[in-house]
Amino acid sequence: MATAAKAAKKDSRPNAGFMKPVTPSSALAAVIGAEAVPRTEITKKVWDYIKANKLQDAANKRNINADAKLQAVFDGKKQVTMFEMTKLISAHLK
């Protein structure tokens, strides 16, 4: 049983893929900036932008109402769910 505990500890390390800096597309760079940052930071910056511009839907907090900059990232959609948002953002990363 001691080896199972050791294996679990080894697997708890952060995934290096999430920590690797990625470059945002020009549409996403208009929202978060053009510098290469890890995926986790991109998500934080997008949420900061959403909160600063009050784009979270008041009735259903899971929905994001896109402004002109976010519509370019969200394939022209005016509203997306927070789960759909991460999928759409990943298409704008290199």
C-alpha positions, 0 to 999 in steps of 0.5 A, spaced: 500 500 500 505 504 501 507 504 493 500 506 491 501 512 496 507 514 492 504 513 485 499 518 487 504 523 490 507 523 483 501 524 479 499 530 483 504 534 479 502 540 475 501 538 468 507 541 464 502 542 458 498 548 462 504 551 464 508 552 457 507 559 454 502 559 448 501 565 443 494 568 443 491 570 436 490 577 434 483 577 436 485 574 443 490 579 443 486 584 443 482 582 449 488 579 453 495 582 450 500 579 445 505 576 450 505 569 450 503 566 457 501 559 460 493 557 458 492 558 466 494 565 465 490 566 459 483 564 462 484 568 468 485 574 464 479 573 460 475 572 466 478 579 468 476 582 462 469 579 463 468 582 470 471 589 468 466 590 463 460 586 466 459 581 461 457 576 465 449 575 464 445 577 470 440 572 470 444 566 468 452 567 471 454 561 467 453 565 460 457 570 457 455 576 453 460 578 448 462 585 446 465 586 439 472 584 442 470 577 445 465 576 439 471 575 434 474 570 439 467 566 440 466 565 432 461 571 432 456 568 437 453 574 442 453 569 448 456 563 450 457 559 456 463 559 460 464 551 458 463 553 451 468 559 452 474 555 454 473 551 447 473 557 443 479 560 446 483 554 445 482 555 438 486 562 438 492 559 441 498 557 438 
